[in-house]
Amino acid sequence: MSTFENFNLHPQILTAIKELGFEQPTPIQVETIPLLLSSNQDIIATAQTGTGKTAAFGLPAIQLTKVENKSTQTIILCPTRELCVQITRDLISYSKFMKGVNVLAVYGGAKIDTQIRALKKGAQIVVGTPGRTRDLINRKKLFVENIERVILDEADEMLTMGFKEELDAILENTPADKQTLLFSATMSKKVLDITKRNMRNPVEIAVARMNLGAENVEHVNYMVQAKDKYEVLKRVADMNTNIYGIVFCRTRRETKEIANKLMHDGYNADAIHGDLSQGQRDEVMGKFRKRSLQILVATDVAARGLDVNDLTHIVNYNLPDDPEVYVHRSGRTGRAGKSGISIAIIHSRDMRKIKEIERISKISFKREMVPSGQDICEKRLYTLIDKIKKVKVNEDQIGPFLSEIYSKLESLDRENLIKHFVSAEFNRYLSYYKNARDINMSGKKDKRDSREPRERKTRSERQQSKFATIYINVGNRNKLTPNRLMGLINESLNSSDAVIGSIDIMKKFSFFEIEDNRKDDVIKALNNETFEDVELSVEISKEMPNKASSKKDEFFKDKKWKKGGRDQKFRGNKNRKGSSSRGKRKNRD
């Protein structure tokens, strides 16, 4: 059996990781650490969150650091601020007893001047997000011309988030003979392109998905109408009094809405998303780690790097499009031999995704019925009774008050006392769930449920629709295309049933037509969202400016903007064609 002592690590490192509770190395550590310590070969490792990959590349990076040299020797790139901070904390813990090893985190959202001062003092290992790292290189504050190794952690996620340009720029400035390590959960075409351009005869390592928790994680789905999803979430929370979990949503807007609803309804919850400052994120995560919060609502991107132990539940408010993302989510519970539950709240249209996840991930979902109101009241009542029976009574503390308590309650017999007690604790639940309806779906695709939303309107109905013209402050300079705009609209509405008419995409802004009864929804949904790092500004325009040059000139005059750039025009069937095309937005949460 392999041990950390077999790797010939420094005694100071062994002391630190033993103090952290490291006992037996994980498969990725067994494969990677000896290779990194003994050679300069490039490595491609397929590994996911929870496999121990931070120690796999971090321990060798610390051991190989030349402490007498204060210049940067190792750069670790990762997709988010949270993961950047987490990796830095881990490396500082591993090097606790190694004098002279300095690890620095550099990321956006924090003052760059502070990071520049820290770089001047010397940091042999720099952990950074691609944007801030590139910025510091361009400012000539971070020097990478002589570094010895580059580690790309969560490479697939960095590319998904649109960091290809930053990664290429950073790698171009590094020495050709450096060692490059790439860790990725999936090997997409974009990831493979990076390996071909930047790696030399890499060794490939693949490890089993440790974080699937096949034996310890129960995978459950509840099938309901979309409008009942929040009700399911509440019932899950009410049914599990000691819930400690993460609720995953698709967009930051939905994340904020769900968290606000939970807090308004009295649940111990909060959200983490891209609109929070680093200080706010740290505050929320501090509360969650201390269990001051029971429910954290997050997007996948915002949750990257969150390493929280003992989670009881993962709730998929929306299933991800990529089955591998579900693996990432569910793998956050059921760790260290403990059990966990991964819940998917689905509609009948999601069954294809469920089957795909089951096929790829080799797991099996159990279809369960959403708890009824009676089930929840019964569970909470009996849980409280058990808690009261087990509570330790300190007669010395309550003794002085007992006579007065007996006096106040002497008019109540045993039966009435219990009734009063139950009512005091459960009136809220009993009242709310008194006439709770059954929100379960049958799972059978009836005619109403099996049709796609866009098919609910006939062609004649679409032609008769009244349209509103909307202005949006992004154009082809922001890589906006008709398909991406339609995807943006569909995603913001969480639906593809909105009928879209003409689209005009110009250099710096665009116009589109949408059926009149959806204009307020789309304006509310899109305003303050971001697209390609631009905060969107959306408003009603009187008419499509491209229909007549005089009207276009009038619009520009009203807005005091200059015309510019070639128009990119899109016309549906007779300018009145609904579309369900979905573009992909890059979300830099």
N, C-alpha and C positions, 0 to 999 in steps of 0.2 A: 504494500500500500504506500502510495506516494505521500510525502509530508513536505512542509515548507523547508525543513532542515535539509532535505535532499537537493534543494536548488542552490545551495552555497550562497545564500543571501547574507548580508552583513549582520552580525549579532544585534546591532542597534535596530535594524529593520525587523528582525525576528521578535525582539522584545516588544516593539510597538504593535505588531499585528497580533501577537499573543495577548497583549493587553486589550486589544479590540475584540478578542474572542475567535480569531481565526484558528481553526484546528486542521481541517483537511482541505487541500486545494481543490477547486472545482475543475471540471474537464478543460475549460478554456485556459485556466491557469497552468495546468499540467502540460498542455500543448505549447503554450506561448512563452512562458517565463524562461525555461532553459534555452530555447532558441534565441531569444533576445539577448540573453546574457553571454552567449557563446558565438554569435555571428552578427553580421551586418546585413543579413538578408531582409528584403522587403516581405511583408506579410499581409495577406488578405484573410480576414477572419469573419466568418458568418456567425454572429452571436447577437443575442437579444438582451434586453433589460433583465436583470436578475441572474445573469450567468456568471457574474464576478469579473467582467472584463476590465473594470477600472483598475483593479489590483493586477490583472494580467499584463497591462501595459505600464501601470504606474510604478509597481515595485522595481522592475528593471530600469525604468527611467531614473528613479531615485538612486539606485545602486551605481549606475553608469555616470552619474553627474560628477564632474570635476569641481569639487567644492572650492578649490583655490581660484578658480576662474569664475568671475562674477557675470560674464556675458551669457546671453540666452543660448542654451544648448538644445532644449526640447520645446517644441510648440505642439500643443494639443488643441485641436479645433473641434467645436461641438455646436449644435444648432441653437440652443437657447440659453438665456441667462441662468435659469434654474439649474440646468445640467452643468454649466460652467462653474457655478458656485459649489455645486455638490462635488464635482471632481476635485476642485481645489481643496475643499475641506478634507476629502479622503486622502489626498496626497500629503497634506500637512500632517494628518494623523499618522500616516505610514512613516513619515520622516521625522517624527517627534523627537527622536533621540539622535538624529543625524545633524550635528552642528555644521552650519554653513550652507545648508540647502535652503534656497528661497523659492517659494512657489507663489505665483501671482495670477489672479484672475482679471481679465480685461473684457468688458462687455458694455454694450450700449445701455442707456438708462442710468448710468452712474457718471460722476464728474470725470471727464477725461484728464483734467489737470492732476487729480490725485493719482491716477494710474501712470501718468508720465513721470511724476516724482518718484513713484515706486520703481519704475523701470530704470531711472537714473541711479538708484541705489544698488541695483543689480538683482536680476531674477533669472536663475538658471533654467527654470521650468515656467513657461507661460501657458496658461489655459485661457482660450479666448473664443468668442463668437466671431464668425467670419467678417462681419461688417466692421466691428471695432478694431479687430486685428489688422485688417487692410488699412483702415484710417491711420493707425499708429505707424504702420510701415511707410505710408505716403508722407506722413509728417516727419519722417526720419527720427522717430523716437524709439521704435522697435526695430532692431537690426537682425535680419535673418540670413544674411549672406554666408554666415559661417556655422549655421546650426547643424547639428548632427542627426537629428531625427524629427520627423513630422508625424503626428498621430491624428488621423481623421476618425473621430468617434461619431457614431450614428450618421454615417455618410449618406445613406439613403434619405434620411430626414432633412439633412442640410440641402440636398438637391431638390427635394420636394418643396421646400420653403423658398426656393429661388436663389440660392447662394452660389450657383455655378460660376458666375462671373467673378465673385470675390475669391472663391477657392482657386480658380485659374490664376488670378492676379497674385495671390500669395505664393502659390507653388512656383510660379515663374521666377520669383526673386530668391528662391532657395537653391543651395548647391546641388549639382547634378549627382554627386556621390553620397548624398544623405540617405539615411534609412527611412523608408516610408511604411507606415502601418495603417491599414484601413480596416475599420470595424463597422459592420453593417448588418442589420437584421435581414435585409433582402438584397439580392444582386440584380437590380434593375439594369436596363440598357445604359442609363445615365451613369450609374456607378461603374459599370464595366468600362465605359468610355474613359473615365478618370484613371482607372487602373492601367489601361493600355497606354495612355499618354504619359503617366507619371511614375510608373513602377517598372522595376527591372527584374524579370524572372521571379516573381513573387511566389512564396510558399503559401499554399491555400490550406486553411484550417476551418473545419466546420464542426460545431458541437451540437449536441442534442438540445432541444428547447427545454431548458430547466424550468423556465418560468410558466410553462403551461399548467403545471400543477395538476396533471391528469388525475392523480389519485386523491388529491386534497381539495380540488375545486369542483363544486357542483355547478353545472351550467343549466340555467333555467330560462324559459321564455314565457312571457304573458302576452297574449294576442288580444289587442283592443283597437278601437277606432282611434285615429290620430288625436281627436279632440279629448280623449280620455287619458292620455299619457300622464299628464300631471297628477290626475287622480290616482293612477297606479303608483306613482312615486310616493305620494302621501301614504297610501295604504301599506306599502312596503316599509316605510319609516315607522308607521304606527304599529305594525305587526312585530317589528324587531326593536324592542326598547333599547337595546345596547348596540344599535347599528353604529359602525365606524367605517365610513366608506367614501368612495369618489363616484360622482355622477358625471358621466361623459356626455357632452352635447356637441353638436356639429359646428356651430358658429359662436363667436363671442357675444353676439346680441342675444342669442338664445340662452347662453350661459348666464348672463346678467339677469334676464327675465326670470328664469327658473329659480335662481338663488334669491332674488327679491321676493318672489312669491312664497318660497319656503320660510324666509325670515318674517314676512308679514303674517304668515299663518302660525308663527310661534315655534318653528323648528330651529334647532341649533345648527345653522348652516351659513356658508359664505361662498364666495366665488373667487376664482383666480383666472385672469384673462389678460390680454395684451394692453388694455387701457389702464391698468394699474401701474403706478410708479414702482420702482424697486423696493422702496421703503414700505409701500402698502402690501406688496407681495410677501415680503419678509414677515410683516405683521400677521397676515392671514395664515401663512405657513407655520409660523411659530405657534399660533393658537391651535392649528390642526394637529401638529406634532404632539402638543401637550394634551390633546383631546378636549380642549376647551370648546372646539367645534367637533360635531359628530359627522356632518355631511359637508364635503367639499365639492362644488360644482365647477367643472373645468372643461376646456377643449383639449384635444390630444396634444397640440403644440404647447400649450401653457403647462401641461402636466409633465412634459419631458424633464427628466432630472429629479422629479420628486421621489425621494426614496423614503417611504413611510412604512414602518413595520406594523404587523398585527391588524391589517385591514380585514374587516369581516365581510364587506360587500363591495362589489363593483356593479354599478348600474349603467347600462347602455341605454340612455334616453333615446339615442338614435344609433342604429348599427353603422359602423364605418363601411366605406366602399371597399376597402382593402381587407381581406381576411386576416392578413398579418397584423393589422392594427388591433383587431379584436384580441389576438394573442398577446400583444403588448398590454392591453387593458386588463384582461383577466389574470395575467401573470403577476399583477400587483397584490393579489390576495392568495391565500393558501401557501404561504412561504414558511420555511423553517419547520416543516412538519405539521403546521396548523391548518385547519380547514377554512375554507372560504366559499362564498357564493358569488357567481357572476350572473347577473340578471340582464336579459335583453327584453325591452319593451317594444313589441313589434306589431305590424299590421299584416294582414294576409299577403300583401304584396312583397313582404320581406322574406318570405319562405325560401326564395331562390338564394338570398344571401346566407340564410341559416344553413342551407344544405351545402353551400360552397365552403363556409367556415368549417362545417363538420368534415367535409371531404379533405380539405387541405390540412386542417389542424388535428385530425384524428381524435376529435372529441364528440360527445353526444349531448345534445340539448334535451332537457326534460320539459315537456309542455305542462304548465301548471295553471290552475284557475286563480284569478285575482282574489285575494281574501275578501270575504264578505264583511259587512259591518258587524254582524254578530260574532264572526270569527275574531275580529280585532278586539272588540270589547271584552270578549271572553279571555283572550290571551293576556291583555293588559291587566285585567282584574286579577286573574290567578297569579300573574307574575308579582303584582303588588302584595297579594296575600302571602305568597312565599317569602317575599322580602321582609314583611312585617314579622312573620314567624321566626325568622333567623336573626332579626336585629338584636343587638346586645343591649340589655336594659341596665342603666346605671341609676340605681335607686337613690344613691347619695345626691345625685344632681337633680332628679325630678321629685324627690321626697317632699321638699318644702311646698310644692305646688299641688300635691295629690289631693289633699283635703278639699281644696277649692274646686278642683276638677271633678271630684266625686259629687260635690254639692251641685254643680252646674248640670251634671248628667244624670242625677238621681231620678228624674222624671221619665227617663227613657229606659224601657226594658231591653233585654239582650237583643231581641229581634229588631226593634226600632233603632237601636244604637248602630247595628251593622248596616241598616238601610241608610241612615244618615251619613255614616262613614263612606259607604260606596258612592252615594250621590255627590258628596263633597269632592271626591277624587275623580268621578267619572261623568259628571253632568255634561261636560264638553263633548266627550266621545259619544255618550249615549244620545245626546241631542243631534250631533252631526250624522251619526250612522243609523239613526232611528229608521229612516226610510231609504237607506242606501240602496241604489239599484245595482243590478248585475251588469257589469260593464264588459264581461268576457265576450269575445267573438267566437263564433262556431268553428272558424278555421276553414269553412267551406267557401269557395269563391262563388258567391251568387253574382247575378248580372250586375248589380250595382257596384259591388266591390271589385270585380275582376276587370272592369274597364279603367283605362288610364284617364286621369282627369281631363286631358285635352280632348277626349272623345265625347265629352258630355255636351258639347255644343255642335249643332249641325252647321254645315257650310252657310246656309241661308241666315242662321242666327249670327254667325260671325260677321257676315257681310253687313248686317243691319246694326252691328254694335257701334256705339258712339265712342270716339277715341279722344284722348287727351294727349297733348304733346309735352314731353318732359325734357328738360335740359339737365345734363350731367357734366361735371367739370373734368372729365378725362377723355382723351382721344387717341389717335393712332400713335402719338408720341409716347403714350403710356402703354403701348402694345395692346390697345383695345381693338377687338374685332367684333363683327356682328354676333358671331357664335359666343364669344366670351361675354358680351353684354347680355345676351339672352340667358346665359348661365348665371351671370351675376344677379339678374332679376329673379330667376327661378329660385336660386339659393337663398336670396334675401327673404323671399316670400315663403320659403320652405314648401314650394308647390310649383307645378308646371302647367297650371290651368289658366294662367293669365294670357289673354290674347294680345299679341304684340303686332303692331303694324309696321310702318316705315321706320327705318333706322338710317340716320346720317352721322357718319363718324368723320370728324375733322381733326386737325392737328392737335389742338389743346382741349377740345371739348366736343360733345356730341349731343344729338337729339334722338328721341325715339317716341313712338306712339304706343299707348297702352289703353285698353278699354277703360272708359271713363270711370266706371264703378270701382276700379282698382288703383286709381291714381294716388289717392291718399295713402293707401297701404304701401305702395312701392316707394313713395317719397319718405314716409316715416321709416321704412325698413332700410333704405339705402343711406339716408343722411347720417353722417358720422361713422359710417363703415369706412374701410380702407380698401383701395385697389392699387396694387403695385406701389405701396408706401404713400399713396396720396389719400388724404382724408376727403371723402366724397361730399360734394355739395350738390343737392338735387332740388329742382324747383319746376313749377309749371311754366311752360312757354305758350304764348298765344297760338302759334301756328308753326308748322315745320318750316324753318327758314329757307330750306333749299327749293321750296316750291316756286318761289319767285324772287329774283335777285333784289327787288325793291324791298320786299319784306325782310330778306336777310339783312340788308343794309340797315333797315329800321331797327331790327333786333340788336345788331352790333352797336348802333348809335345809343340805344337805350342802356346797354350794358357798359358803354364806353370801352369796348374791346376792339382790337384790330382783327380784321380778317386775316387768315393765313393758313397755308397748308392745303393739300389737295383733299377733297371730300372723298370719303369711302362710303359708297351708297349700298344699301341693301333693300331689296323689295321682296316682300312675300308675294303670294298669289294675289294679284290685283291689289297689292298694298294692304291686304286685310287677312293675313294668314297667321293663325296662332302657331307657335312653335314650342317644342319641348326640348330643343337642343340645349345642352348644358355645357357651359364652359367651366374651366377650373380656375379658381382664384388662388393666388399665392397669399397665404396668411402668415404674416410674420409676428405671430402672437409672442 
